[in-house]
């Protein structure tokens, strides 16, 4: 199954509350932290919400 590596590259401070909650729900807490998630429609939607805060690498 495909996976996606998501890295937090910009701070969610000052962003909208739903975007901050989405970053936390993805498991990202610190800058430059990377998490690996299974590629699904749910995760893709979350990435789309915070696309300006994260970098995504498909594996």
C-alpha positions as CSV (number, residue, x, y, z in Angstrom):
1,X,0.0,0.0,0.0
2,X,1.2,3.5,-0.8
3,X,2.3,5.8,2.0
4,X,2.8,9.5,2.3
5,X,5.5,11.3,4.3
6,X,4.3,14.6,5.7
7,X,6.7,17.2,7.2
8,X,5.6,20.3,9.1
9,X,7.6,23.2,7.5
10,X,5.7,26.2,8.7
11,X,4.3,27.0,12.1
12,X,0.5,26.8,12.6
13,X,0.7,29.7,15.0
14,X,-1.6,32.4,13.6
15,X,-3.5,30.0,11.3
16,X,-7.2,29.2,11.7
17,X,-8.2,26.9,14.6
18,X,-9.4,24.1,12.2
19,X,-6.0,24.2,10.5
20,X,-4.2,23.9,13.9
21,X,-6.4,20.9,14.8
22,X,-5.7,19.3,11.5
23,X,-2.0,19.6,11.9
24,X,-2.3,18.0,15.4
25,X,-4.6,15.3,14.0
26,X,-1.9,14.4,11.5
27,X,0.4,13.8,14.4
28,X,2.6,16.8,13.8
29,X,3.7,18.7,16.9
30,X,7.1,20.2,16.2
31,X,8.6,22.0,13.2
32,X,10.5,19.7,10.8
33,X,8.8,16.7,12.3
34,X,7.9,14.0,9.8
35,X,5.2,11.4,10.0
36,X,4.3,8.5,7.7
37,X,0.6,7.9,6.9
38,X,-1.2,5.5,4.6
39,X,-2.4,7.2,1.4
40,X,-6.1,7.6,1.7
41,X,-8.8,10.1,0.7
42,X,-9.1,11.1,4.4
43,X,-5.4,11.9,4.7
44,X,-5.4,13.6,1.3
45,X,-8.2,15.9,2.5
46,X,-6.3,16.8,5.7
47,X,-3.2,17.5,3.6
48,X,-5.2,19.8,1.3
49,X,-6.5,21.8,4.3
50,X,-2.9,22.5,5.5
51,X,-1.0,22.3,2.2
52,X,0.6,25.7,2.9
53,X,2.1,24.4,6.2
54,X,3.4,21.0,5.1
55,X,5.6,19.3,2.5
56,X,4.4,15.9,1.2
57,X,6.5,13.1,-0.3
58,X,4.8,10.1,-1.8
59,X,6.4,6.7,-1.2
